[in-house]
Amino acid sequence: MSRLLIVHHTPSPACQEMFEAVVSGATDPEIEGVEVIRRAALSVSASDFLDADGYILGTPANLGYISGALKHAFDVSYYQILDSTQGRPFGLYLHGNQGTEGAVRAVDSITGGLGWTKAAEHVIVSGAPGKEDREACWELGAVVAAQLMGAT
């Protein structure tokens, strides 16, 4: 069975809505053979990354950057996972009220350094998530999970 790791920092109702939609898409009954693991960014470990076959990252954009929690997740794991996770697919959902470009750039830089493969378009939401935003998050979860079907 393949494993999809969702690493998230969910401090607000908007981030929670997005997280729930991503999980719903990733756990859709049509997705078979993929175990979805959820880890708060402050509790994820290098072994969680190593044990997964793909990733979805969720974060608010704080002052134009990713949350300190998601940054911490990579700070404590980066060199331990660098050589072993290259080529694995990932997706990103991000919530920010303004200035999300720096957060996107940070994730692209970190995942690029790790050699991860962007599996779907990033979902970036400003303000309260609407129906289309929740659908985009659902689609993100489903697309990344579907890419892992039969991967192991």
C-alpha positions as CSV (number, residue, x, y, z in Angstrom):
1,M,0.0,0.0,0.0
2,S,1.2,3.5,-0.9
3,R,1.3,6.2,1.7
4,L,0.3,9.9,1.3
5,L,1.6,12.2,4.0
6,I,-0.4,15.4,4.6
7,V,1.8,17.8,6.6
8,H,-0.3,20.8,7.7
9,H,-0.4,23.8,9.9
10,T,-4.1,24.5,10.5
11,P,-4.4,27.5,12.9
12,S,-7.6,29.1,11.4
13,P,-11.0,28.1,10.3
14,A,-10.0,28.8,6.7
15,C,-7.0,26.5,6.9
16,Q,-9.2,23.9,8.5
17,E,-11.8,24.0,5.7
18,M,-9.0,23.6,3.1
19,F,-7.4,20.7,5.1
20,E,-10.7,18.9,5.4
21,A,-11.4,19.3,1.6
22,V,-7.9,17.9,0.8
23,V,-8.4,14.9,3.1
24,S,-11.8,14.3,1.6
25,G,-10.3,14.2,-1.9
26,A,-7.4,12.0,-0.9
27,T,-9.7,9.5,0.9
28,D,-12.3,9.4,-1.8
29,P,-13.6,5.8,-2.2
30,E,-12.3,5.6,-5.8
31,I,-8.8,6.0,-4.5
32,E,-7.6,2.5,-3.7
33,G,-4.4,1.3,-2.1
34,V,-3.4,4.6,-0.6
35,E,-3.1,5.2,3.1
36,V,-3.5,8.8,4.0
37,I,-1.4,9.9,7.0
38,R,-2.1,13.3,8.6
39,R,0.6,15.0,10.6
40,A,0.6,18.5,12.2
41,A,3.7,20.3,11.0
42,L,5.1,20.6,14.5
43,S,4.9,16.9,15.1
44,V,6.1,15.4,11.8
45,S,9.4,13.6,11.8
46,A,11.9,12.6,9.2
47,S,10.7,9.0,9.4
48,D,7.2,10.2,8.5
49,F,8.6,11.7,5.3
50,L,10.7,8.7,4.6
51,D,7.8,6.3,5.1
52,A,5.6,8.2,2.6
53,D,5.4,7.9,-1.1
54,G,4.0,11.4,-1.7
55,Y,3.1,14.5,0.1
56,I,0.6,17.3,0.5
57,L,1.7,20.4,2.3
58,G,-0.7,22.9,3.9
59,T,0.1,26.2,5.4
60,P,-1.0,29.7,6.0
61,A,1.1,32.5,4.5
62,N,2.3,34.6,7.5
63,L,3.9,37.9,6.7
64,G,4.6,36.7,3.1
65,Y,6.2,33.4,4.1
66,I,5.2,29.8,5.1
67,S,4.2,29.2,8.7
68,G,7.0,28.7,11.2
69,A,5.5,25.3,11.8
70,L,6.0,24.1,8.2
71,K,9.5,25.7,8.1
72,H,10.3,23.8,11.3
73,A,9.1,20.5,9.7
74,F,11.7,20.9,7.0
75,D,14.4,22.3,9.3
76,V,14.4,19.1,11.4
77,S,14.0,16.7,8.5
78,Y,15.7,18.2,5.4
79,Y,19.1,16.5,5.4
80,Q,17.7,13.2,6.6
81,I,15.3,13.0,3.7
82,L,17.3,14.7,1.0
83,D,18.7,11.7,-0.8
84,S,15.8,9.3,-0.1
85,T,12.7,11.2,-1.3
86,Q,13.8,12.6,-4.6
87,G,11.2,12.3,-7.4
88,R,8.3,11.9,-5.1
89,P,5.1,13.8,-5.9
90,F,3.8,16.7,-3.8
91,G,1.0,19.2,-3.7
92,L,0.5,22.5,-1.9
93,Y,-2.5,24.3,-0.5
94,L,-1.9,27.7,1.0
95,H,-4.1,30.3,2.7
96,G,-3.2,34.0,2.9
97,N,-4.9,37.3,3.0
98,Q,-2.1,39.0,1.2
99,G,1.4,38.5,0.0
100,T,1.4,34.7,-0.7
101,E,4.1,34.9,-3.3
102,G,6.9,34.5,-0.8
103,A,5.3,31.5,0.8
104,V,4.9,29.8,-2.6
105,R,8.5,30.7,-3.5
106,A,9.7,29.1,-0.2
107,V,7.8,25.9,-0.8
108,D,9.0,25.7,-4.4
109,S,12.6,26.3,-3.3
110,I,12.5,23.7,-0.5
111,T,10.8,21.0,-2.6
112,G,13.0,21.8,-5.5
113,G,16.0,21.3,-3.3
114,L,14.6,17.9,-2.3
115,G,14.0,17.0,-5.9
116,W,10.2,16.5,-5.4
117,T,7.9,16.6,-8.3
118,K,5.0,19.0,-8.4
119,A,2.0,16.7,-8.9
120,A,-0.7,19.4,-9.3
121,E,-1.2,23.1,-9.4
122,H,-0.8,24.8,-6.1
123,V,-4.1,25.9,-4.5
124,I,-3.8,29.4,-3.1
125,V,-6.8,31.0,-1.4
126,S,-7.2,34.5,-0.1
127,G,-10.0,35.3,2.3
128,A,-12.7,32.8,3.3
129,P,-12.6,29.7,1.1
130,G,-15.6,29.5,-1.2
131,K,-17.1,26.5,-3.0
132,E,-14.6,26.7,-5.8
133,D,-11.7,26.8,-3.4
134,R,-12.9,23.8,-1.5
135,E,-13.4,21.9,-4.8
136,A,-9.8,22.8,-5.8
137,C,-8.5,21.5,-2.5
138,W,-10.6,18.3,-2.9
139,E,-9.1,17.9,-6.4
140,L,-5.6,18.5,-5.1
141,G,-6.0,15.7,-2.5
142,A,-7.6,13.3,-5.1
143,V,-4.9,14.0,-7.8
144,V,-1.9,13.5,-5.6
145,A,-3.5,10.4,-4.0
146,A,-4.4,8.9,-7.4
147,Q,-0.8,9.3,-8.6
148,L,0.2,7.0,-5.7
149,M,-2.3,4.2,-6.6
150,G,-0.2,1.1,-7.4
151,A,3.0,3.0,-6.7
152,T,4.4,0.4,-4.4
